[in-house]
Amino acid sequence: MGAGQDNRVKIRIVRYAFKSNRLPESSIFKIPETAKGEVLTIEGRHGPEDEFKFRVESSKLKGLRFDELWSD
């Protein structure tokens, strides 16, 4: 392999699916497949005041976009 070549396989997730019982206690997490570019968050497991998305929105912070990727 020549200099600068990268033989790593690029991963493209077509559809997210999680096992609810294996999600972390924290409302914010990463997965290895997209850890360099995505931060994921969970809603509905704790009170709103303990969830990342609620805190960002209630603080009126700018620069983050929340897209629903999966729902059980």
N, CA, C and O atoms as a Tinker XYZ file with bonds, in Angstrom:
   288  protein
     1  N      0.857000   -1.169000    0.000000    73     2
     2  CA     0.000000    0.000000    0.000000    64     1     3
     3  C      0.901000    1.229000    0.000000    63     2     4     5
     4  O      1.881000    1.290000    0.742000    81     3
     5  N      0.570000    2.186000   -0.820000    73     3     6
     6  CA     1.375000    3.388000   -0.936000    64     5     7
     7  C      1.088000    4.388000    0.163000    63     6     8     9
     8  O      0.100000    4.266000    0.888000    81     7
     9  N      1.949000    5.369000    0.281000    73     7    10
    10  CA     1.787000    6.400000    1.307000    64     9    11
    11  C      0.469000    7.150000    1.105000    63    10    12    13
    12  O      0.100000    7.496000   -0.017000    81    11
    13  N     -0.219000    7.388000    2.199000    73    11    14
    14  CA    -1.451000    8.152000    2.137000    64    13    15
    15  C     -2.686000    7.334000    1.808000    63    14    16    17
    16  O     -3.802000    7.852000    1.853000    81    15
    17  N     -2.503000    6.060000    1.476000    73    15    18
    18  CA    -3.668000    5.223000    1.171000    64    17    19
    19  C     -4.276000    4.698000    2.460000    63    18    20    21
    20  O     -3.570000    4.431000    3.433000    81    19
    21  N     -5.551000    4.559000    2.454000    73    19    22
    22  CA    -6.287000    4.113000    3.629000    64    21    23
    23  C     -7.179000    2.950000    3.210000    63    22    24    25
    24  O     -8.074000    3.118000    2.381000    81    23
    25  N     -6.939000    1.774000    3.780000    73    23    26
    26  CA    -7.734000    0.625000    3.370000    64    25    27
    27  C     -8.850000    0.308000    4.361000    63    26    28    29
    28  O     -9.419000   -0.783000    4.318000    81    27
    29  N     -9.173000    1.252000    5.261000    73    27    30
    30  CA   -10.287000    1.043000    6.191000    64    29    31
    31  C    -11.601000    1.112000    5.430000    63    30    32    33
    32  O    -11.746000    1.895000    4.491000    81    31
    33  N    -12.542000    0.298000    5.835000    73    31    34
    34  CA   -13.860000    0.278000    5.215000    64    33    35
    35  C    -14.691000    1.424000    5.779000    63    34    36    37
    36  O    -14.770000    1.600000    6.995000    81    35
    37  N    -15.303000    2.193000    4.905000    73    35    38
    38  CA   -16.186000    3.277000    5.325000    64    37    39
    39  C    -17.522000    2.667000    5.725000    63    38    40    41
    40  O    -18.053000    1.806000    5.023000    81    39
    41  N    -18.061000    3.112000    6.849000    73    39    42
    42  CA   -19.335000    2.587000    7.344000    64    41    43
    43  C    -20.417000    3.618000    7.087000    63    42    44    45
    44  O    -20.254000    4.798000    7.398000    81    43
    45  N    -21.499000    3.173000    6.527000    73    43    46
    46  CA   -22.670000    4.025000    6.328000    64    45    47
    47  C    -23.853000    3.309000    6.954000    63    46    48    49
    48  O    -24.228000    2.219000    6.522000    81    47
    49  N    -24.426000    3.912000    7.950000    73    47    50
    50  CA   -25.560000    3.302000    8.630000    64    49    51
    51  C    -26.818000    3.680000    7.871000    63    50    52    53
    52  O    -27.120000    4.859000    7.690000    81    51
    53  N    -27.548000    2.663000    7.427000    73    51    54
    54  CA   -28.771000    2.884000    6.673000    64    53    55
    55  C    -29.949000    3.111000    7.614000    63    54    56    57
    56  O    -30.781000    3.987000    7.377000    81    55
    57  N    -30.017000    2.316000    8.688000    73    55    58
    58  CA   -31.114000    2.428000    9.650000    64    57    59
    59  C    -30.584000    2.066000   11.020000    63    58    60    61
    60  O    -29.947000    1.026000   11.188000    81    59
    61  N    -30.840000    2.910000   11.997000    73    59    62
    62  CA   -30.405000    2.647000   13.365000    64    61    63
    63  C    -31.400000    1.715000   14.052000    63    62    64    65
    64  O    -32.610000    1.822000   13.850000    81    63
    65  N    -30.883000    0.812000   14.855000    73    63    66
    66  CA   -31.714000   -0.058000   15.695000    64    65    67
    67  C    -30.923000   -0.347000   16.960000    63    66    68    69
    68  O    -29.754000   -0.730000   16.895000    81    67
    69  N    -31.552000   -0.166000   18.099000    73    67    70
    70  CA   -30.896000   -0.380000   19.383000    64    69    71
    71  C    -31.718000   -1.349000   20.214000    63    70    72    73
    72  O    -32.930000   -1.464000   20.030000    81    71
    73  N    -31.066000   -2.032000   21.113000    73    71    74
    74  CA   -31.749000   -2.856000   22.106000    64    73    75
    75  C    -31.938000   -1.964000   23.328000    63    74    76    77
    76  O    -30.965000   -1.557000   23.963000    81    75
    77  N    -33.180000   -1.664000   23.651000    73    75    78
    78  CA   -33.484000   -0.716000   24.731000    64    77    79
    79  C    -32.788000   -1.066000   26.038000    63    78    80    81
    80  O    -32.334000   -0.179000   26.761000    81    79
    81  N    -32.704000   -2.352000   26.339000    73    79    82
    82  CA   -32.099000   -2.762000   27.608000    64    81    83
    83  C    -30.579000   -2.618000   27.612000    63    82    84    85
    84  O    -29.953000   -2.793000   28.658000    81    83
    85  N    -29.979000   -2.308000   26.480000    73    83    86
    86  CA   -28.521000   -2.143000   26.415000    64    85    87
    87  C    -28.094000   -0.694000   26.254000    63    86    88    89
    88  O    -26.900000   -0.407000   26.162000    81    87
    89  N    -29.052000    0.220000   26.219000    73    87    90
    90  CA   -28.711000    1.633000   26.132000    64    89    91
    91  C    -28.146000    2.091000   27.472000    63    90    92    93
    92  O    -28.514000    1.547000   28.513000    81    91
    93  N    -27.260000    3.079000   27.462000    73    91    94
    94  CA   -26.628000    3.529000   28.713000    64    93    95
    95  C    -27.601000    4.264000   29.622000    63    94    96    97
    96  O    -28.659000    4.713000   29.182000    81    95
    97  N    -27.240000    4.383000   30.877000    73    95    98
    98  CA   -28.032000    5.167000   31.829000    64    97    99
    99  C    -27.975000    6.654000   31.477000    63    98   100   101
   100  O    -28.947000    7.383000   31.676000    81    99
   101  N    -26.854000    7.087000   30.965000    73    99   102
   102  CA   -26.682000    8.485000   30.586000    64   101   103
   103  C    -27.586000    8.809000   29.399000    63   102   104   105
   104  O    -27.862000    7.931000   28.581000    81   103
   105  N    -28.049000   10.046000   29.293000    73   103   106
   106  CA   -28.886000   10.420000   28.163000    64   105   107
   107  C    -28.063000   10.825000   26.941000    63   106   108   109
   108  O    -28.631000   11.173000   25.906000    81   107
   109  N    -26.752000   10.785000   27.046000    73   107   110
   110  CA   -25.870000   11.133000   25.933000    64   109   111
   111  C    -24.817000   10.028000   25.792000    63   110   112   113
   112  O    -24.243000    9.577000   26.783000    81   111
   113  N    -24.568000    9.593000   24.535000    73   111   114
   114  CA   -23.630000    8.497000   24.322000    64   113   115
   115  C    -23.124000    8.491000   22.879000    63   114   116   117
   116  O    -23.604000    9.250000   22.038000    81   115
   117  N    -22.161000    7.635000   22.613000    73   115   118
   118  CA   -21.619000    7.432000   21.264000    64   117   119
   119  C    -21.612000    5.943000   20.967000    63   118   120   121
   120  O    -21.655000    5.109000   21.871000    81   119
   121  N    -21.557000    5.626000   19.672000    73   119   122
   122  CA   -21.361000    4.239000   19.254000    64   121   123
   123  C    -20.075000    4.192000   18.430000    63   122   124   125
   124  O    -19.731000    5.175000   17.774000    81   123
   125  N    -19.362000    3.071000   18.453000    73   123   126
   126  CA   -18.072000    2.995000   17.768000    64   125   127
   127  C    -18.138000    3.318000   16.281000    63   126   128   129
   128  O    -17.205000    3.915000   15.743000    81   127
   129  N    -19.208000    2.942000   15.612000    73   127   130
   130  CA   -19.307000    3.113000   14.161000    64   129   131
   131  C    -19.327000    4.567000   13.722000    63   130   132   133
   132  O    -18.921000    4.876000   12.602000    81   131
   133  N    -19.791000    5.465000   14.579000    73   131   134
   134  CA   -19.899000    6.874000   14.197000    64   133   135
   135  C    -19.296000    7.813000   15.250000    63   134   136   137
   136  O    -19.578000    9.011000   15.246000    81   135
   137  N    -18.486000    7.281000   16.129000    73   135   138
   138  CA   -17.977000    8.043000   17.282000    64   137   139
   139  C    -17.219000    9.308000   16.905000    63   138   140   141
   140  O    -17.192000   10.258000   17.687000    81   139
   141  N    -16.608000    9.342000   15.735000    73   139   142
   142  CA   -15.853000   10.540000   15.362000    64   141   143
   143  C    -16.749000   11.687000   14.925000    63   142   144   145
   144  O    -16.318000   12.840000   14.926000    81   143
   145  N    -17.989000   11.392000   14.553000    73   143   146
   146  CA   -18.827000   12.449000   14.014000    64   145   147
   147  C    -20.170000   12.648000   14.676000    63   146   148   149
   148  O    -20.795000   13.691000   14.483000    81   147
   149  N    -20.635000   11.683000   15.450000    73   147   150
   150  CA   -21.974000   11.799000   16.025000    64   149   151
   151  C    -21.971000   11.631000   17.534000    63   150   152   153
   152  O    -21.231000   10.821000   18.093000    81   151
   153  N    -22.806000   12.407000   18.162000    73   151   154
   154  CA   -23.113000   12.226000   19.572000    64   153   155
   155  C    -24.606000   11.935000   19.607000    63   154   156   157
   156  O    -25.401000   12.695000   19.055000    81   155
   157  N    -24.986000   10.850000   20.248000    73   155   158
   158  CA   -26.386000   10.435000   20.295000    64   157   159
   159  C    -26.976000   10.746000   21.661000    63   158   160   161
   160  O    -26.256000   10.806000   22.657000    81   159
   161  N    -28.278000   10.943000   21.705000    73   159   162
   162  CA   -28.951000   11.234000   22.961000    64   161   163
   163  C    -30.273000   10.484000   23.025000    63   162   164   165
   164  O    -30.879000   10.173000   21.999000    81   163
   165  N    -30.707000   10.201000   24.235000    73   163   166
   166  CA   -31.926000    9.438000   24.488000    64   165   167
   167  C    -32.916000   10.353000   25.199000    63   166   168   169
   168  O    -32.529000   11.160000   26.044000    81   167
   169  N    -34.194000   10.223000   24.855000    73   167   170
   170  CA   -35.254000   10.945000   25.553000    64   169   171
   171  C    -36.228000    9.955000   26.169000    63   170   172   173
   172  O    -36.405000    8.848000   25.661000    81   171
   173  N    -36.860000   10.359000   27.269000    73   171   174
   174  CA   -37.950000    9.588000   27.833000    64   173   175
   175  C    -37.572000    8.535000   28.855000    63   174   176   177
   176  O    -38.439000    7.790000   29.312000    81   175
   177  N    -36.316000    8.452000   29.222000    73   175   178
   178  CA   -35.905000    7.460000   30.221000    64   177   179
   179  C    -35.809000    8.072000   31.616000    63   178   180   181
   180  O    -35.892000    7.360000   32.617000    81   179
   181  N    -35.636000    9.368000   31.679000    73   179   182
   182  CA   -35.499000   10.103000   32.937000    64   181   183
   183  C    -36.415000   11.312000   32.866000    63   182   184   185
   184  O    -37.058000   11.547000   31.843000    81   183
   185  N    -36.476000   12.070000   33.932000    73   183   186
   186  CA   -37.211000   13.328000   33.892000    64   185   187
   187  C    -36.515000   14.284000   32.942000    63   186   188   189
   188  O    -35.303000   14.184000   32.754000    81   187
   189  N    -37.250000   15.210000   32.337000    73   187   190
   190  CA   -36.646000   16.123000   31.356000    64   189   191
   191  C    -35.416000   16.855000   31.877000    63   190   192   193
   192  O    -34.457000   17.065000   31.134000    81   191
   193  N    -35.437000   17.245000   33.148000    73   191   194
   194  CA   -34.300000   17.999000   33.697000    64   193   195
   195  C    -33.010000   17.185000   33.723000    63   194   196   197
   196  O    -31.931000   17.755000   33.885000    81   195
   197  N    -33.099000   15.871000   33.568000    73   195   198
   198  CA   -31.918000   15.004000   33.546000    64   197   199
   199  C    -31.518000   14.582000   32.134000    63   198   200   201
   200  O    -30.650000   13.725000   31.969000    81   199
   201  N    -32.141000   15.175000   31.116000    73   199   202
   202  CA   -31.854000   14.780000   29.741000    64   201   203
   203  C    -31.136000   15.891000   28.989000    63   202   204   205
   204  O    -31.454000   17.072000   29.129000    81   203
   205  N    -30.166000   15.483000   28.194000    73   203   206
   206  CA   -29.301000   16.405000   27.468000    64   205   207
   207  C    -30.087000   17.322000   26.528000    63   206   208   209
   208  O    -29.906000   18.539000   26.562000    81   207
   209  N    -30.941000   16.762000   25.707000    73   207   210
   210  CA   -31.679000   17.558000   24.715000    64   209   211
   211  C    -32.528000   18.635000   25.406000    63   210   212   213
   212  O    -32.537000   19.787000   24.972000    81   211
   213  N    -33.225000   18.272000   26.457000    73   211   214
   214  CA   -34.044000   19.235000   27.197000    64   213   215
   215  C    -33.185000   20.375000   27.735000    63   214   216   217
   216  O    -33.566000   21.541000   27.636000    81   215
   217  N    -32.040000   20.044000   28.297000    73   215   218
   218  CA   -31.167000   21.090000   28.868000    64   217   219
   219  C    -30.635000   22.033000   27.802000    63   218   220   221
   220  O    -30.562000   23.243000   28.018000    81   219
   221  N    -30.259000   21.477000   26.638000    73   219   222
   222  CA   -29.775000   22.319000   25.538000    64   221   223
   223  C    -30.879000   23.267000   25.088000    63   222   224   225
   224  O    -30.661000   24.471000   24.955000    81   223
   225  N    -32.070000   22.710000   24.853000    73   223   226
   226  CA   -33.170000   23.535000   24.349000    64   225   227
   227  C    -33.661000   24.548000   25.384000    63   226   228   229
   228  O    -33.967000   25.687000   25.029000    81   227
   229  N    -33.741000   24.158000   26.641000    73   227   230
   230  CA   -34.219000   25.096000   27.655000    64   229   231
   231  C    -33.198000   26.199000   27.943000    63   230   232   233
   232  O    -33.560000   27.277000   28.415000    81   231
   233  N    -31.932000   25.930000   27.660000    73   231   234
   234  CA   -30.890000   26.945000   27.822000    64   233   235
   235  C    -30.751000   27.828000   26.594000    63   234   236   237
   236  O    -29.979000   28.787000   26.585000    81   235
   237  N    -31.520000   27.487000   25.545000    73   235   238
   238  CA   -31.504000   28.220000   24.279000    64   237   239
   239  C    -30.117000   28.237000   23.632000    63   238   240   241
   240  O    -29.726000   29.215000   22.996000    81   239
   241  N    -29.383000   27.133000   23.808000    73   239   242
   242  CA   -28.076000   27.011000   23.165000    64   241   243
   243  C    -28.261000   26.817000   21.670000    63   242   244   245
   244  O    -29.239000   26.204000   21.243000    81   243
   245  N    -27.358000   27.317000   20.890000    73   243   246
   246  CA   -27.424000   27.230000   19.430000    64   245   247
   247  C    -26.271000   26.367000   18.923000    63   246   248   249
   248  O    -25.268000   26.197000   19.616000    81   247
   249  N    -26.415000   25.824000   17.715000    73   247   250
   250  CA   -25.331000   25.099000   17.072000    64   249   251
   251  C    -25.467000   23.591000   17.092000    63   250   252   253
   252  O    -24.658000   22.893000   16.480000    81   251
   253  N    -26.469000   23.074000   17.778000    73   251   254
   254  CA   -26.709000   21.635000   17.775000    64   253   255
   255  C    -28.015000   21.355000   17.044000    63   254   256   257
   256  O    -28.977000   22.116000   17.145000    81   255
   257  N    -28.030000   20.252000   16.311000    73   255   258
   258  CA   -29.249000   19.834000   15.618000    64   257   259
   259  C    -29.616000   18.452000   16.115000    63   258   260   261
   260  O    -28.759000   17.572000   16.198000    81   259
   261  N    -30.870000   18.254000   16.442000    73   259   262
   262  CA   -31.345000   16.959000   16.929000    64   261   263
   263  C    -32.245000   16.341000   15.856000    63   262   264   265
   264  O    -33.266000   16.919000   15.485000    81   263
   265  N    -31.860000   15.172000   15.366000    73   263   266
   266  CA   -32.644000   14.413000   14.398000    64   265   267
   267  C    -33.057000   13.096000   15.045000    63   266   268   269
   268  O    -32.231000   12.431000   15.669000    81   267
   269  N    -34.316000   12.713000   14.906000    73   267   270
   270  CA   -34.737000   11.421000   15.440000    64   269   271
   271  C    -34.207000   10.334000   14.516000    63   270   272   273
   272  O    -34.489000   10.328000   13.318000    81   271
   273  N    -33.434000    9.413000   15.090000    73   271   274
   274  CA   -32.832000    8.321000   14.324000    64   273   275
   275  C    -33.531000    7.008000   14.542000    63   274   276   277
   276  O    -33.502000    6.131000   13.678000    81   275
   277  N    -34.163000    6.863000   15.698000    73   275   278
   278  CA   -34.754000    5.571000   16.074000    64   277   279
   279  C    -35.776000    5.772000   17.152000    63   278   280   281
   280  O    -35.641000    6.667000   17.986000    81   279
   281  N    -36.791000    4.956000   17.145000    73   279   282
   282  CA   -37.806000    4.965000   18.189000    64   281   283
   283  C    -38.262000    3.546000   18.415000    63   282   284   285
   284  O    -38.463000    2.794000   17.462000    81   283
   285  N    -38.427000    3.172000   19.673000    73   283   286
   286  CA   -38.913000    1.807000   19.933000    64   285   287
   287  C    -40.355000    1.895000   20.222000    63   286   288
   288  O    -40.998000    0.876000   20.474000    81   287
